[in-house]
Amino acid sequence: MWDWLKYFPFEDRRNKHPKPDEIRGPYLTTPVKNKWIFGDSAFYFKAPRANPVFGLFGDGKSIDAVKPGLKNILKGNWERVYSGNRDAPPDFWDTDLFYKNTWYFVGPWFSGYQADLSSLALLVSADKNSRFLKSSLFHPKVFEMAIADYLDISFGYDRSGKKPIYRGPLNWRVMPLSETIQAVVCDLHHIHNGGKDNPMLTRLVFFPVTDHQFVQVSFDFGGVAIYRDEVRTKPLMALCNSIIDSMHLEVGEATLAKWNKVKEECPDMSITEQFGELPWPLFKEKPKKKPKERDITPSDDDGQQFIPYKDE
């Protein structure tokens, strides 16, 4: 009866609180339908409204969100995102951030912030130099190769010495978004700080929206020890999975025509149900050194350049 007060999103760090036995997520738990527009297709998912954590003397958490509204995401002017890894080869993917949100979880009796689940959505486009411009991402094998290539570029070259910082893709599964288009859901483990036995988790969703563009939706668990902290992991995982499970796509006629065109050449449009972990870390190939040019100019014994005698 008093849960509305017990888990009110307010933080007062002047009072010492023990580690909570339970945490709660968004204060208003009723999911709200969200809509993203990609050309003539519409993507839907349900998620609760995010709310800040109030506090005194600088305590609390504010909302930092980016939402596309009902704009056509394919035509929008979004923030360009770069990988920034100097060890990776040239990146032939353009990534534009069009959605960002964070859901905070609090402890009881004004103990305040305990964890958060954050989400980003990127429109990933093959650039003018990409080999993926020669084929369609609606083709299942091309889509799988594109995901692998994108993951390699984004995470495969991150390393500490000769050890990888990430593992992935893990827990690969295929999720139908419509009667035609399927999504891939998989996990990425950050293993640099805690190792394979205590990774930090990011869950990824991929689905194609045009012949040369796909969407990546990521859910970050905020560094929670997913194998060691059940109190925090369980509600974060429940919210993440509920959002993913609510996703579906209404495919427009023009997009469906492109999908059907691929199907004419590829009758089996199913994505593979199992996909192995990529062999990270990767190492950028060093350019082959050209052999040093040897100076073949004749010279005399004292090292001075020899100039042949010319009769005038």
Solvent accessible surface area in square Angstrom, and as a share of the most:
residue,aa,sasa,rsa
1,M,203,0.91
2,W,143,0.50
3,D,63,0.33
4,W,143,0.50
5,L,55,0.27
6,K,62,0.26
7,Y,14,0.05
8,F,67,0.28
9,P,7,0.04
10,F,48,0.20
11,E,5,0.02
12,D,13,0.07
13,R,154,0.56
14,R,158,0.58
15,N,82,0.42
16,K,199,0.84
17,H,71,0.32
18,P,116,0.73
19,K,143,0.60
20,P,14,0.09
21,D,135,0.70
22,E,80,0.36
23,I,6,0.03
24,R,86,0.31
25,G,19,0.19
26,P,11,0.07
27,Y,78,0.30
28,L,110,0.55
29,T,103,0.60
30,T,103,0.60
31,P,75,0.47
32,V,46,0.26
33,K,120,0.51
34,N,35,0.18
35,K,79,0.33
36,W,7,0.02
37,I,38,0.19
38,F,3,0.01
39,G,35,0.33
40,D,68,0.35
41,S,5,0.03
42,A,13,0.10
43,F,0,0.00
44,Y,25,0.10
45,F,5,0.02
46,K,103,0.44
47,A,4,0.03
48,P,13,0.08
49,R,149,0.55
50,A,25,0.19
51,N,28,0.14
52,P,44,0.28
53,V,4,0.02
54,F,102,0.43
55,G,28,0.27
56,L,77,0.38
57,F,159,0.66
58,G,81,0.78
59,D,35,0.18
60,G,22,0.21
61,K,83,0.35
62,S,86,0.56
63,I,63,0.32
64,D,90,0.47
65,A,43,0.33
66,V,49,0.28
67,K,122,0.52
68,P,6,0.04
69,G,43,0.42
70,L,128,0.64
71,K,128,0.54
72,N,45,0.23
73,I,0,0.00
74,L,45,0.23
75,K,167,0.71
76,G,29,0.28
77,N,155,0.79
78,W,43,0.15
79,E,114,0.51
80,R,102,0.37
81,V,49,0.28
82,Y,172,0.65
83,S,64,0.41
84,G,68,0.66
85,N,30,0.16
86,R,230,0.84
87,D,65,0.34
88,A,10,0.08
89,P,41,0.26
90,P,93,0.58
91,D,59,0.31
92,F,84,0.35
93,W,10,0.04
94,D,42,0.22
95,T,14,0.08
96,D,18,0.09
97,L,17,0.08
98,F,0,0.00
99,Y,6,0.02
100,K,57,0.24
101,N,6,0.03
102,T,22,0.13
103,W,2,0.01
104,Y,25,0.09
105,F,5,0.02
106,V,4,0.02
107,G,0,0.00
108,P,29,0.18
109,W,121,0.42
110,F,66,0.28
111,S,10,0.06
112,G,0,0.00
113,Y,51,0.19
114,Q,35,0.15
115,A,4,0.03
116,D,24,0.13
117,L,0,0.00
118,S,31,0.20
119,S,2,0.01
120,L,64,0.32
121,A,0,0.00
122,L,16,0.08
123,L,7,0.03
124,V,0,0.00
125,S,19,0.12
126,A,13,0.10
127,D,28,0.14
128,K,176,0.75
129,N,94,0.48
130,S,8,0.05
131,R,144,0.53
132,F,7,0.03
133,L,67,0.33
134,K,185,0.78
135,S,46,0.29
136,S,17,0.11
137,L,1,0.00
138,F,9,0.04
139,H,49,0.22
140,P,4,0.03
141,K,102,0.43
142,V,15,0.08
143,F,2,0.01
144,E,14,0.06
145,M,98,0.44
146,A,0,0.00
147,I,0,0.00
148,A,16,0.12
149,D,39,0.20
150,Y,14,0.05
151,L,1,0.01
152,D,33,0.17
153,I,17,0.09
154,S,24,0.16
155,F,39,0.16
156,G,0,0.00
157,Y,26,0.10
158,D,35,0.18
159,R,87,0.32
160,S,48,0.31
161,G,55,0.53
162,K,172,0.73
163,K,151,0.64
164,P,32,0.20
165,I,32,0.16
166,Y,44,0.17
167,R,53,0.19
168,G,0,0.00
169,P,3,0.02
170,L,26,0.13
171,N,105,0.54
172,W,23,0.08
173,R,99,0.36
174,V,20,0.12
175,M,18,0.08
176,P,92,0.58
177,L,7,0.04
178,S,32,0.21
179,E,180,0.81
180,T,27,0.16
181,I,4,0.02
182,Q,37,0.17
183,A,0,0.00
184,V,0,0.00
185,V,4,0.02
186,C,1,0.01
187,D,4,0.02
188,L,6,0.03
189,H,9,0.04
190,H,45,0.20
191,I,16,0.08
192,H,92,0.41
193,N,111,0.57
194,G,33,0.32
195,G,29,0.28
196,K,121,0.51
197,D,112,0.58
198,N,33,0.17
199,P,0,0.00
200,M,52,0.23
201,L,6,0.03
202,T,24,0.14
203,R,35,0.13
204,L,3,0.01
205,V,0,0.00
206,F,0,0.00
207,F,0,0.00
208,P,6,0.04
209,V,8,0.04
210,T,23,0.13
211,D,35,0.18
212,H,62,0.27
213,Q,37,0.16
214,F,0,0.00
215,V,0,0.00
216,Q,11,0.05
217,V,3,0.01
218,S,12,0.08
219,F,2,0.01
220,D,58,0.30
221,F,0,0.00
222,G,44,0.42
223,G,40,0.38
224,V,14,0.08
225,A,28,0.22
226,I,21,0.10
227,Y,136,0.52
228,R,164,0.60
229,D,22,0.12
230,E,125,0.56
231,V,47,0.27
232,R,39,0.14
233,T,13,0.08
234,K,141,0.60
235,P,34,0.21
236,L,0,0.00
237,M,46,0.21
238,A,61,0.47
239,L,22,0.11
240,C,0,0.00
241,N,49,0.25
242,S,59,0.38
243,I,2,0.01
244,I,0,0.00
245,D,97,0.50
246,S,30,0.19
247,M,10,0.04
248,H,74,0.33
249,L,8,0.04
250,E,97,0.44
251,V,37,0.21
252,G,11,0.11
253,E,156,0.70
254,A,61,0.47
255,T,13,0.07
256,L,62,0.31
257,A,59,0.46
258,K,91,0.39
259,W,24,0.08
260,N,63,0.32
261,K,141,0.60
262,V,16,0.09
263,K,84,0.35
264,E,143,0.64
265,E,151,0.68
266,C,19,0.11
267,P,106,0.67
268,D,97,0.50
269,M,22,0.10
270,S,58,0.37
271,I,11,0.05
272,T,41,0.24
273,E,117,0.53
274,Q,155,0.69
275,F,53,0.22
276,G,55,0.53
277,E,79,0.36
278,L,25,0.12
279,P,106,0.66
280,W,25,0.09
281,P,23,0.14
282,L,43,0.21
283,F,104,0.43
284,K,100,0.42
285,E,156,0.70
286,K,182,0.77
287,P,120,0.75
288,K,196,0.83
289,K,195,0.82
290,K,181,0.77
291,P,119,0.75
292,K,195,0.82
293,E,174,0.78
294,R,197,0.72
295,D,117,0.60
296,I,136,0.69
297,T,65,0.38
298,P,86,0.54
299,S,69,0.45
300,D,63,0.33
301,D,159,0.82
302,D,103,0.53
303,G,59,0.56
304,Q,118,0.52
305,Q,126,0.56
306,F,102,0.42
307,I,139,0.70
308,P,92,0.58
309,Y,190,0.72
310,K,165,0.70
311,D,121,0.63
312,E,219,0.98
